[in-house]
């Protein structure tokens, strides 16, 4: 089992274990892990971000079925055209008629036979352009945000945006919509897994005009959702993960996935009402180190 997978399982398992140990913990809210001599459970793990393991990234299909067009030049060409006068009429001239052997043809009187032909000229035409198409391929990448705090023996309630991510939109990518996919794993103070009624991915719209904001005004259940951003190639953008109707949490691992061929992950941090909760989280000696074992 991968190290990160072990760690996440351990974080959520400790919620259940710690609740059965609270009576023995007394007033010490910043306990250490089970590996310490006191035997107290981890009470807090501060918010942290990390890369998703390759085996945990869902789907490799392109976000957009965009065909990028490339243009290639061909060599200049020439063309023979009739010469015309000011009125647009072909200009003609008399030429000597020759036979198949190239000898001059004469009439019965021995006079050279001539004929009228259009005057022509050779015109050089500029290189034409040909185009080829190649289907855009996305590359899925991911990050996680992890946090736990059962030191107060109560749920935390925060609404709206709580995680802020910054991305750089890469140059020369196709116009289109790129998803920021969200996958939350949640727990309440009872150690029970919490399942939102709906999860709505965010969208980064690149050079295709405006995009409507995600509307959750009509949602009555717990909803985790991203935000929609309209931008252009080369922009640096702010993306958020939000929650509505939070029923109370003490721990989460929030996964977010994006197309790394189109978006460069820059940074992430706590935001909104949750920012103070994350800032107040403290860890006793050995707590965080034990969580990595």
PLY file of the C-alpha trace (Angstrom):
ply
format ascii 1.0
element vertex 293
property float x
property float y
property float z
element edge 292
property int vertex1
property int vertex2
end_header
0.00 0.00 0.00
1.37 3.45 -0.91
2.66 5.69 1.88
0.12 8.44 1.26
-2.73 5.94 1.24
-1.56 4.55 4.57
-1.34 8.02 6.01
-4.83 9.04 4.96
-6.31 5.84 6.37
-4.43 6.49 9.60
-5.75 10.06 9.85
-9.35 8.98 9.59
-8.90 5.94 11.77
-7.48 8.12 14.53
-10.73 10.08 14.70
-12.49 6.93 15.87
-9.65 5.77 18.12
-9.19 9.15 19.74
-12.86 9.51 20.61
-12.65 6.33 22.69
-9.51 7.71 24.38
-10.74 11.21 25.23
-11.53 10.33 28.81
-7.92 9.32 29.38
-6.58 12.39 27.63
-7.90 14.77 30.29
-7.23 18.41 29.57
-4.24 17.74 27.31
-5.59 18.85 23.95
-2.36 18.43 22.06
-1.62 14.78 22.53
0.97 12.74 20.68
0.49 9.59 18.63
0.15 6.04 19.83
3.89 5.68 19.37
4.57 7.96 22.37
5.09 6.70 25.92
1.83 8.28 27.12
-0.28 6.33 24.64
-2.39 9.41 23.84
-3.95 9.75 20.39
-3.15 12.41 17.81
-5.56 15.27 18.40
-4.61 17.68 15.61
-2.89 17.56 12.23
-2.61 21.02 10.65
-3.76 21.74 7.13
-1.20 20.58 4.61
-1.09 20.09 0.86
0.65 17.41 -1.17
0.79 15.74 -4.56
-1.61 12.96 -5.38
0.04 9.63 -6.13
-0.13 8.60 -9.76
-2.25 5.56 -8.96
-4.90 7.71 -7.31
-5.49 10.12 -10.20
-8.81 9.25 -11.86
-9.28 9.34 -15.60
-6.81 10.28 -18.28
-9.31 11.31 -20.90
-8.89 14.82 -22.34
-10.96 17.54 -20.69
-11.71 18.96 -24.13
-11.80 17.33 -27.55
-9.96 20.23 -29.16
-8.14 19.84 -32.45
-5.13 22.13 -32.60
-4.39 23.34 -36.14
-0.84 23.70 -37.38
0.10 25.50 -40.62
2.90 24.49 -42.96
4.20 26.47 -45.99
4.72 24.93 -49.43
7.03 26.19 -52.20
6.13 29.14 -54.42
4.39 28.25 -57.70
4.34 29.89 -61.19
1.47 30.38 -63.60
1.25 31.50 -67.27
-1.30 34.27 -67.71
-2.53 36.25 -70.77
-1.39 39.86 -71.01
-4.29 42.30 -71.27
-4.55 45.93 -72.34
-6.08 48.85 -70.45
-9.54 47.69 -71.48
-8.87 44.19 -70.22
-8.65 42.74 -73.72
-5.95 40.15 -74.54
-2.88 41.55 -76.26
-2.02 39.66 -79.46
1.05 39.36 -81.68
1.95 37.72 -84.99
4.16 34.66 -84.81
5.70 32.55 -87.57
4.01 29.23 -88.21
6.33 26.21 -88.23
5.77 22.60 -89.15
6.41 19.49 -87.06
10.09 19.58 -87.95
10.36 23.21 -86.84
10.68 24.58 -90.40
8.96 27.81 -91.36
5.74 27.31 -93.29
5.30 29.33 -96.48
2.30 29.89 -98.72
1.99 29.26 -102.47
3.69 32.56 -103.17
6.63 31.61 -100.93
5.62 34.11 -98.25
6.12 33.19 -94.62
2.88 32.21 -92.94
2.08 33.96 -89.65
-0.72 33.70 -87.08
-2.02 35.90 -84.30
-1.65 34.56 -80.74
-2.26 35.99 -77.27
0.76 37.44 -75.51
1.45 35.62 -72.25
3.59 36.17 -69.19
4.86 33.99 -66.38
3.50 35.05 -62.96
4.96 33.85 -59.63
2.30 32.96 -57.03
3.11 33.19 -53.27
3.31 30.02 -51.23
-0.02 28.56 -50.27
-0.58 27.30 -46.75
-1.74 23.83 -45.85
-3.05 22.87 -42.44
-2.97 19.70 -40.41
-4.85 18.90 -37.23
-3.76 17.03 -34.13
-6.04 16.19 -31.22
-5.09 17.87 -27.95
-4.05 15.46 -25.21
-4.47 16.31 -21.55
-2.35 15.05 -18.66
-4.16 14.56 -15.38
-2.39 15.67 -12.21
-3.61 16.01 -8.64
-3.05 17.49 -5.20
-4.61 16.86 -1.80
-5.37 19.03 1.23
-5.49 17.18 4.58
-6.55 18.39 8.03
-7.78 16.96 11.35
-8.69 18.59 14.67
-10.53 16.66 17.39
-8.92 18.58 20.24
-12.16 20.36 21.14
-14.36 17.24 20.93
-16.75 19.12 18.66
-17.43 19.67 14.98
-16.22 22.70 13.07
-18.67 24.65 10.92
-17.42 26.81 8.06
-19.15 27.92 4.89
-18.34 29.18 1.38
-14.72 29.14 0.18
-12.21 27.35 2.40
-9.38 26.31 0.06
-7.69 28.72 -2.36
-5.56 27.44 -5.24
-3.49 29.48 -7.69
-2.80 28.22 -11.23
-0.86 29.62 -14.17
-2.61 29.06 -17.50
-0.01 27.83 -19.96
0.72 29.61 -23.22
-0.23 28.13 -26.60
-2.88 25.75 -25.27
-6.12 25.32 -27.22
-9.10 27.49 -26.36
-11.66 25.56 -24.35
-12.95 24.47 -20.95
-10.67 22.71 -18.46
-12.08 21.04 -15.37
-10.85 21.31 -11.77
-12.22 18.03 -10.41
-13.01 17.74 -6.70
-13.18 14.59 -4.57
-13.76 15.05 -0.81
-13.22 12.47 1.97
-14.79 13.76 5.19
-15.35 12.81 8.83
-17.30 14.29 11.76
-16.44 14.22 15.45
-18.17 10.89 15.95
-15.69 9.30 13.55
-18.43 8.84 10.96
-17.74 9.32 7.28
-19.63 12.30 5.89
-20.92 12.21 2.32
-22.00 15.44 0.60
-25.23 15.34 -1.34
-23.49 16.86 -4.35
-19.99 17.65 -5.61
-19.66 20.17 -8.45
-16.38 20.53 -10.34
-14.97 23.93 -11.25
-14.24 25.02 -14.82
-11.44 27.14 -16.26
-12.64 28.64 -19.54
-9.70 29.70 -21.71
-10.28 32.34 -24.38
-13.90 31.42 -25.03
-15.70 34.38 -23.47
-17.50 34.60 -20.15
-18.76 31.74 -18.01
-21.59 31.76 -15.48
-20.81 31.33 -11.79
-21.78 28.02 -10.17
-25.23 28.48 -8.65
-25.90 26.54 -5.42
-28.64 28.81 -4.15
-31.24 26.10 -4.60
-29.25 23.34 -2.86
-30.58 22.17 0.50
-28.03 19.41 1.19
-24.30 19.61 1.85
-22.51 20.64 -1.34
-18.82 20.85 -2.19
-18.17 22.89 -5.30
-15.46 24.69 -7.24
-15.68 27.99 -9.08
-15.75 28.96 -12.73
-13.05 31.22 -14.15
-12.85 32.93 -17.56
-9.29 33.73 -18.61
-6.76 33.73 -21.44
-3.56 31.86 -22.12
-0.76 33.14 -19.87
-3.06 34.37 -17.07
-2.57 33.55 -13.40
-5.92 32.59 -11.90
-7.51 32.00 -8.49
-9.60 28.88 -7.98
-11.54 27.94 -4.86
-13.13 24.92 -3.24
-16.33 25.83 -1.40
-18.86 24.19 0.88
-22.53 24.94 1.50
-24.66 23.59 4.35
-21.69 22.17 6.25
-23.10 19.64 8.71
-19.93 19.72 10.83
-16.44 18.33 10.24
-13.28 17.54 12.17
-11.22 16.00 9.38
-10.96 16.00 5.61
-8.81 14.98 2.69
-9.86 17.08 -0.29
-8.48 15.88 -3.61
-8.42 18.19 -6.63
-7.36 17.17 -10.11
-6.45 19.27 -13.14
-4.91 19.10 -16.61
-1.22 19.80 -16.04
-0.63 20.23 -19.79
-2.88 23.29 -19.59
-2.58 24.48 -15.97
0.52 24.85 -13.82
-0.18 24.49 -10.09
1.41 27.42 -8.22
0.20 27.34 -4.61
-2.66 26.59 -2.22
-3.78 27.83 1.18
-6.71 27.98 3.58
-9.26 30.74 2.94
-12.51 32.19 4.21
-13.85 31.32 7.68
-11.80 28.13 7.66
-8.52 30.05 7.53
-8.69 30.90 11.24
-9.59 27.30 12.10
-6.56 26.03 10.19
-4.36 28.69 11.82
-5.46 27.70 15.33
-4.59 24.06 14.78
-1.56 23.03 16.83
0.18 19.70 17.14
1.82 18.17 20.20
5.29 16.67 20.11
5.53 13.74 17.71
1.99 14.16 16.37
2.75 15.03 12.77
5.79 12.78 12.54
3.77 9.79 13.66
1.13 10.47 11.03
3.74 9.86 8.31
4.68 6.38 9.51
0 1
1 2
2 3
3 4
4 5
5 6
6 7
7 8
8 9
9 10
10 11
11 12
12 13
13 14
14 15
15 16
16 17
17 18
18 19
19 20
20 21
21 22
22 23
23 24
24 25
25 26
26 27
27 28
28 29
29 30
30 31
31 32
32 33
33 34
34 35
35 36
36 37
37 38
38 39
39 40
40 41
41 42
42 43
43 44
44 45
45 46
46 47
47 48
48 49
49 50
50 51
51 52
52 53
53 54
54 55
55 56
56 57
57 58
58 59
59 60
60 61
61 62
62 63
63 64
64 65
65 66
66 67
67 68
68 69
69 70
70 71
71 72
72 73
73 74
74 75
75 76
76 77
77 78
78 79
79 80
80 81
81 82
82 83
83 84
84 85
85 86
86 87
87 88
88 89
89 90
90 91
91 92
92 93
93 94
94 95
95 96
96 97
97 98
98 99
99 100
100 101
101 102
102 103
103 104
104 105
105 106
106 107
107 108
108 109
109 110
110 111
111 112
112 113
113 114
114 115
115 116
116 117
117 118
118 119
119 120
120 121
121 122
122 123
123 124
124 125
125 126
126 127
127 128
128 129
129 130
130 131
131 132
132 133
133 134
134 135
135 136
136 137
137 138
138 139
139 140
140 141
141 142
142 143
143 144
144 145
145 146
146 147
147 148
148 149
149 150
150 151
151 152
152 153
153 154
154 155
155 156
156 157
157 158
158 159
159 160
160 161
161 162
162 163
163 164
164 165
165 166
166 167
167 168
168 169
169 170
170 171
171 172
172 173
173 174
174 175
175 176
176 177
177 178
178 179
179 180
180 181
181 182
182 183
183 184
184 185
185 186
186 187
187 188
188 189
189 190
190 191
191 192
192 193
193 194
194 195
195 196
196 197
197 198
198 199
199 200
200 201
201 202
202 203
203 204
204 205
205 206
206 207
207 208
208 209
209 210
210 211
211 212
212 213
213 214
214 215
215 216
216 217
217 218
218 219
219 220
220 221
221 222
222 223
223 224
224 225
225 226
226 227
227 228
228 229
229 230
230 231
231 232
232 233
233 234
234 235
235 236
236 237
237 238
238 239
239 240
240 241
241 242
242 243
243 244
244 245
245 246
246 247
247 248
248 249
249 250
250 251
251 252
252 253
253 254
254 255
255 256
256 257
257 258
258 259
259 260
260 261
261 262
262 263
263 264
264 265
265 266
266 267
267 268
268 269
269 270
270 271
271 272
272 273
273 274
274 275
275 276
276 277
277 278
278 279
279 280
280 281
281 282
282 283
283 284
284 285
285 286
286 287
287 288
288 289
289 290
290 291
291 292
